[in-house]
Amino acid sequence: MNLLVSVIIPTYNREKYIKGALDSVFLQSLQDFEIIIVDDGSTDNTKEVLEPYLKDQRVKYVFQQNQRVSKARNNGIRQSEGKYIALLDADDFWLDFKKLEKQVNFFEKNKDYVLISGGIIRVDEQGREISKVKNPENDEDIRQSMLFSCLFAPSGAMFKREHWRKLGGFNEKSDLSEDWELFMQLGQMGKFYNFQDYFVAYLQGSQNRSNFNRRANLKYNLGLIKKYKETYSNFQKAYLIHLSYYIYSFIPFKDVLLPFAASVKKFLFGRTAYNKSK
């Protein structure tokens, strides 16, 4: 069985959202895919919601005791057969029905690339647009800013399964910036690209894991930046920015001071690495 794409969808108590994620895959122009859903110990009605989809032979359902997203993704990829891996979180969905087709065609024509993604539109839980983000497009610009933040929307990311295998997969010892860490490792193996098309609707709500353990995540990011300072540019500037984030996390009433802090950051360090519009 020579599949082109394996779509990996980890989920944990996302019964309200996972149908939208799955529907966006089935609407793709490229239909040579399998979907591997890794249920990370859900206690809601996720399995019942999935029942109609499991009738399709391309859909595999894997249940595991709650082990968090890194292990869920790795577990799904281990059971995959596709040449390419496409990530999709259960509370996001794809906007571009040619997303997979565009990415596969790009990879087939550009053998030296290892990771590609696209733009995102952030939406709230009512589906209202919050903002649009396009990350730098070409490899050189991405590398200039890679230490500042993760410049690839995980739910839009595609990479080769063989590269994931060589790297040993996502870091299962930590669920802090696990996608950014793997992506920086991939950048040591080849080139990056970001389509300037909006590929993903990213649900920004109370369910996001990024809302929790923020301080621990900031501290972990400082270690990542130091680890990859020889691979990517602008180490000192990136480290100072993230150090300021970490220190700021200890300040009482920091939410009240947020607009002022944002102004200071822009004055000292300039604009963000990505293009953002309301």
Phi, psi and omega in degrees: 000113182253084180279148175277309190231135169249121179264120184255119182238099173280145181214147175212108179053053180241038182303331182284340191243333193295332178299318179297320178298312182295317180301323181291335175284315182294340178276358182294145178293326176273120185252004180275074183216164165236154177241125177245111180263121178252106180276110187272054175081034181301144177246005178262206183264029181306311183299320180295319178297326185279342187312312181298327182285333184288352176287339177280126184296344180280352184256125176246137179246125180236126177254136175222154172297151187305113181229006176078174197290324181299313179292325179296314179296313179299319179299317179294316182293324178301329182264007182272164179232356184286152175293322181244147178251126174246125180269145174207120176283150188293341180258010174247172172207158182275138182265329186261116184288353176253014183307303182298319180299315180297317183290316179297315178300320180296312180300318183295332181266345185228085189290342184270005179265145185239343183208129177222149177211202181201189182285161179231153170242118178279133179231157176269184185289349174263004179083009180277138182293132176260311180196165176241141181226128170241121178277164180309145188274305190267164187302316183299313181293323178297317182293330178294334187241005187296332180280346182282320180192169176287115187263021178229122175295115183306319181287356174249356189283143172224138176212173183273137181299325181295327179287321175302317181296316181296327181276348181086010175083191177292147179292109183277354179279346182209141172255024178261115179054037184295327179287315178302319181296312179296321181295322177294325176294318178300324180296345175277352183253345183178201190259161182251155171205140173238117171299147177265024173260151178277110183266328195231137165263115184257120181280113179257098184212190184292344182280346186296131178297334183293345178282349184250154176053037184300318182295318178298323179294318179298319178295318179297322180298325178300320177294321178297317181298318178294321183296324186251023183293336179276344182269323185237160187277169170064041181302309186299315181295315180296318182294319179296319179298312182289328175295321178294322175300315183296314179297319181299330182295343180269350186283128175296148178059032184296332180294326178293326183272000187304313179301320179294317180297321179296321179294319179295317179300315181296321180295318185280322191241353179087193186284168179289165180286342184246165177263121184236137177220148178285000000 
